[in-house]
Amino acid sequence: MLGPAIMARSLSVPSIPDKFGNIWQYHSQSDRHSKIACWAIMFDLLQHCPLLRSHIDSGKVGFGINHEMRDFQTNQKKNLDLVICTPRKDDPYPQSGEIREFRDFIGKLDLKLTDSEVAILDGLPRLPVVTVGGVNVALEAKAVMTAHIKALPRLHDELDSSHLKVHGHADSAIAAALVTVNIADTFVSTSMNKHKLSPSTVVVNDNDQPKAAIRTVAKIREIRRRTKANDQGFDALGIVVFDFKNDGSTCSLTVSPPAPSTGDIDHYSNMVDRISSLYASKFAAF
């Protein structure tokens, strides 16, 4: 699976300007990090799910971004980062927008792909942006970069809300989430640095590591998952651990504990494999 390496490589590059003239790798008020994660998942899904590629080739599905989903039972709404969906019949293709197909994200998000990854992408079907009709897969990405313990209640509530909205909208939809957990012992937070940065003015957060990351991963593993229709929970849930300081240095992937091992159900590759197998079984007759 190539997604985690693409995520780390892309997050390493400062790409988000603020009003003070700083350029950030990660900004808490930007959705770049979540879009990168969803792009990475889609990239791996396109390689590992033959049925999805077939549906794209035949024009049966496309994708939507920042899609608002409503729980049919409660009428509550939530925006999902990315959905794989059928085109709406009355207006299948949006006439405007910077993102018209999947590869347009490369420039928009300043994604950093290797030559071999570009070659793989060139061999995949062109995935278009469509006006969302029915949702087949809903992807959400969250990140815990600093102040981990303080963030846990909100993280848990937002993730729980996500799968409830997806399955409340359509029980047949596959609800998936990826959570990025930072294990760096220091982090330069945008909320603590609302000024023009210089070596003498940078405010650095200290994180109690690896304790904070261990507790965060444990809390994520309490999120409900489901194994059959009508249950509550995510159909697929993954965790990726990065060492990321947001100070201009390289973001690196961590594979040792508390990061999931290859045998864990929340390992990134197992999450992608589960989405792929569920798509193949749920939408075989689609």
C-alpha positions as CSV (number, residue, x, y, z in Angstrom):
1,M,0.0,0.0,0.0
2,L,1.4,3.4,-1.0
3,G,-1.0,5.7,0.8
4,P,0.8,6.3,4.1
5,A,4.1,7.2,2.3
6,I,2.2,9.6,0.0
7,M,0.6,11.2,3.1
8,A,3.9,11.6,4.9
9,R,5.7,13.0,1.9
10,S,3.0,15.5,1.1
11,L,2.6,16.7,4.7
12,S,6.4,17.3,4.8
13,V,6.0,20.2,2.3
14,P,4.8,23.6,3.6
15,S,1.8,24.5,1.4
16,I,-0.8,26.4,3.6
17,P,-0.4,30.2,3.9
18,D,-1.8,32.1,6.8
19,K,-2.6,35.8,7.1
20,F,0.6,36.5,8.9
21,G,2.8,35.4,6.0
22,N,3.7,32.0,7.3
23,I,3.5,28.8,5.2
24,W,2.5,25.7,7.2
25,Q,2.7,22.0,6.6
26,Y,-0.4,21.5,8.7
27,H,-3.0,24.1,9.7
28,S,-5.9,23.2,12.1
29,Q,-8.3,25.3,10.1
30,S,-7.4,23.7,6.7
31,D,-8.8,20.5,5.4
32,R,-5.6,19.7,3.3
33,H,-4.5,17.0,5.7
34,S,-7.9,15.2,5.5
35,K,-8.1,15.5,1.8
36,I,-4.6,14.1,1.4
37,A,-5.6,11.1,3.5
38,C,-8.8,10.5,1.5
39,W,-6.9,10.8,-1.7
40,A,-4.3,8.2,-0.5
41,I,-7.1,5.8,0.4
42,M,-8.8,6.2,-2.9
43,F,-5.5,5.7,-4.8
44,D,-4.9,2.4,-3.0
45,L,-8.6,1.4,-3.5
46,L,-8.3,2.0,-7.2
47,Q,-5.4,-0.4,-7.3
48,H,-6.9,-3.1,-5.1
49,C,-10.6,-3.2,-6.0
50,P,-11.2,-4.5,-9.6
51,L,-15.0,-4.1,-9.3
52,L,-14.6,-0.4,-8.4
53,R,-12.3,0.1,-11.5
54,S,-14.9,-1.6,-13.6
55,H,-17.7,0.6,-12.3
56,I,-15.6,3.7,-13.0
57,D,-14.8,2.5,-16.5
58,S,-18.5,2.0,-17.3
59,G,-19.5,5.3,-15.8
60,K,-21.5,3.9,-13.0
61,V,-19.7,5.7,-10.2
62,G,-17.6,8.8,-9.6
63,F,-16.7,10.7,-6.5
64,G,-17.9,13.7,-4.6
65,I,-16.0,16.0,-2.1
66,N,-17.3,17.8,1.0
67,H,-20.6,16.0,0.5
68,E,-23.4,16.8,3.0
69,M,-25.1,13.6,4.2
70,R,-28.3,13.7,6.2
71,D,-29.5,11.0,8.6
72,F,-32.9,10.0,7.2
73,Q,-34.1,9.2,10.7
74,T,-33.0,12.4,12.5
75,N,-32.5,14.8,9.6
76,Q,-29.1,15.8,11.1
77,K,-26.4,16.6,8.6
78,K,-22.7,16.1,8.3
79,N,-20.1,16.9,5.6
80,L,-18.0,13.9,4.5
81,D,-14.5,14.5,3.1
82,L,-15.0,12.2,0.1
83,V,-17.6,9.8,-1.2
84,I,-17.7,7.2,-4.0
85,C,-21.1,7.5,-5.5
86,T,-23.5,7.1,-8.4
87,P,-24.1,10.3,-10.4
88,R,-27.3,12.1,-9.9
89,K,-29.4,11.4,-12.9
90,D,-30.8,14.9,-13.5
91,D,-27.4,16.7,-13.3
92,P,-24.6,14.1,-13.2
93,Y,-21.5,16.3,-13.8
94,P,-20.9,19.6,-12.1
95,Q,-20.2,22.5,-14.5
96,S,-17.8,24.3,-12.3
97,G,-15.1,23.8,-9.7
98,E,-11.3,23.4,-9.5
99,I,-11.5,19.7,-9.0
100,R,-13.1,17.9,-12.0
101,E,-11.4,14.5,-11.6
102,F,-9.4,12.6,-9.1
103,R,-6.0,13.5,-10.5
104,D,-6.8,17.3,-10.2
105,F,-6.1,16.9,-6.5
106,I,-2.4,16.5,-7.2
107,G,-2.0,20.2,-7.9
108,K,-4.7,21.5,-5.6
109,L,-3.2,19.7,-2.6
110,D,0.4,19.9,-3.7
111,L,0.6,16.1,-3.5
112,K,4.1,14.6,-3.8
113,L,4.1,11.5,-5.9
114,T,7.1,9.5,-7.1
115,D,7.6,8.7,-10.8
116,S,6.4,5.2,-10.2
117,E,3.3,6.4,-8.4
118,V,2.5,8.7,-11.3
119,A,2.9,5.8,-13.7
120,I,0.5,3.7,-11.6
121,L,-2.0,6.6,-11.6
122,D,-1.7,6.9,-15.4
123,G,-2.7,3.3,-15.7
124,L,-5.9,3.7,-13.6
125,P,-9.3,4.7,-14.9
126,R,-10.1,8.4,-14.9
127,L,-12.3,9.0,-11.9
128,P,-14.6,12.1,-12.4
129,V,-16.3,14.4,-9.9
130,V,-20.0,13.8,-10.1
131,T,-23.1,15.3,-8.5
132,V,-23.8,12.8,-5.7
133,G,-26.8,10.5,-6.2
134,G,-26.5,7.3,-4.2
135,V,-23.5,6.9,-1.8
136,N,-21.5,3.6,-2.0
137,V,-18.5,4.5,0.1
138,A,-18.1,7.5,2.5
139,L,-14.5,8.4,3.7
140,E,-13.6,10.6,6.6
141,A,-10.2,11.5,7.9
142,K,-9.3,12.9,11.3
143,A,-5.9,13.9,12.8
144,V,-4.7,14.3,16.4
145,M,-1.5,16.3,16.1
146,T,-1.1,17.9,19.6
147,A,-2.9,18.3,22.9
148,H,-4.0,14.7,22.4
149,I,-5.8,14.0,25.7
150,K,-7.8,17.2,25.5
151,A,-8.9,16.3,21.9
152,L,-10.1,12.8,22.7
153,P,-13.7,13.5,23.7
154,R,-14.4,15.6,20.6
155,L,-12.6,13.1,18.4
156,H,-14.7,10.2,19.7
157,D,-17.9,12.2,19.3
158,E,-17.1,13.3,15.7
159,L,-16.2,9.8,14.6
160,D,-19.2,8.3,16.2
161,S,-21.4,10.9,14.5
162,S,-19.8,10.1,11.2
163,H,-20.8,6.5,10.9
164,L,-24.3,7.2,12.4
165,K,-24.9,9.8,9.7
166,V,-23.6,7.6,6.9
167,H,-25.7,4.6,7.8
168,G,-28.7,6.7,8.8
169,H,-28.6,8.0,5.2
170,A,-28.1,4.6,3.6
171,D,-27.4,1.4,5.5
172,S,-25.9,-0.2,2.4
173,A,-23.1,2.5,2.2
174,I,-19.6,1.6,3.4
175,A,-18.5,4.0,6.2
176,A,-14.8,4.2,6.5
177,A,-12.4,6.4,8.6
178,L,-8.7,7.0,8.9
179,V,-7.2,8.6,12.0
180,T,-3.7,10.1,11.9
181,V,-2.0,10.2,15.3
182,N,1.1,12.2,15.9
183,I,3.8,10.7,18.1
184,A,6.3,13.7,18.0
185,D,7.3,15.0,21.4
186,T,7.0,18.6,20.2
187,F,4.6,20.4,17.8
188,V,4.3,23.9,16.4
189,S,0.6,24.6,16.6
190,T,-1.0,27.2,14.4
191,S,-3.4,28.2,17.2
192,M,-0.4,29.2,19.4
193,N,1.4,31.0,16.7
194,K,-0.8,33.7,15.3
195,H,2.0,36.0,14.3
196,K,4.8,36.2,11.9
197,L,7.2,33.5,12.9
198,S,10.9,33.9,13.6
199,P,13.3,31.7,15.5
200,S,12.7,33.8,18.6
201,T,8.9,33.9,18.5
202,V,7.9,30.3,17.7
203,V,5.8,28.8,20.4
204,V,6.4,25.1,20.7
205,N,3.9,22.6,22.3
206,D,5.4,19.8,24.3
207,N,3.6,16.4,24.0
208,D,3.9,13.7,26.7
209,Q,5.1,11.0,24.4
210,P,4.7,8.1,23.8
211,K,2.0,8.2,26.5
212,A,-0.3,10.6,24.6
213,A,-0.1,8.6,21.4
214,I,-0.7,5.3,23.2
215,R,-3.8,6.6,25.0
216,T,-5.1,8.1,21.7
217,V,-4.7,4.9,19.8
218,A,-6.5,3.0,22.6
219,K,-9.4,5.5,22.5
220,I,-9.8,5.2,18.8
221,R,-10.0,1.4,19.1
222,E,-13.1,1.9,21.3
223,I,-15.0,3.4,18.3
224,R,-17.7,1.1,17.3
225,R,-17.3,-1.2,14.2
226,R,-19.9,-3.3,12.6
227,T,-19.8,-6.8,11.0
228,K,-23.3,-7.0,9.6
229,A,-26.0,-4.7,8.3
230,N,-28.1,-2.7,10.7
231,D,-25.3,-2.7,13.3
232,Q,-23.9,0.6,14.4
233,G,-20.3,1.4,13.7
234,F,-17.7,1.8,11.0
235,D,-17.3,-0.8,8.3
236,A,-13.6,0.0,8.1
237,L,-11.4,2.0,10.5
238,G,-7.7,2.6,10.2
239,I,-4.9,4.3,12.2
240,V,-1.7,5.7,10.9
241,V,1.0,7.1,13.3
242,F,3.4,9.9,12.2
243,D,6.3,11.6,13.8
244,F,5.5,15.2,12.7
245,K,6.6,18.4,14.4
246,N,5.0,21.0,11.9
247,D,8.2,23.0,12.1
248,G,9.4,22.5,8.5
249,S,11.1,19.2,9.3
250,T,10.2,15.9,7.5
251,C,7.0,14.1,8.5
252,S,7.9,10.4,8.9
253,L,5.8,7.3,9.2
254,T,6.0,5.3,12.4
255,V,5.5,1.5,12.2
256,S,6.5,0.4,15.7
257,P,3.9,0.4,18.6
258,P,1.6,2.1,19.3
259,A,1.2,2.1,15.5
260,P,-0.9,-0.9,14.4
261,S,1.0,-3.9,13.2
262,T,0.2,-5.7,10.0
263,G,-1.9,-8.2,11.9
264,D,-4.2,-5.6,13.5
265,I,-7.6,-4.9,11.9
266,D,-6.9,-1.2,12.1
267,H,-3.7,-1.3,10.1
268,Y,-3.9,0.9,7.1
269,S,-3.6,-2.0,4.6
270,N,-6.2,-4.0,6.3
271,M,-8.6,-1.1,6.3
272,V,-8.2,-0.7,2.5
273,D,-8.6,-4.5,2.0
274,R,-11.8,-4.5,4.0
275,I,-13.3,-1.6,2.1
276,S,-12.3,-3.4,-1.2
277,S,-13.8,-6.7,-0.1
278,L,-17.0,-5.1,1.2
279,Y,-17.4,-3.1,-2.0
280,A,-17.0,-6.3,-4.0
281,S,-19.7,-8.2,-2.0
282,K,-22.2,-5.3,-1.6
283,F,-22.1,-4.0,-5.1
284,A,-21.4,-7.1,-7.2
285,A,-24.8,-6.9,-8.8
286,F,-24.8,-3.1,-9.1
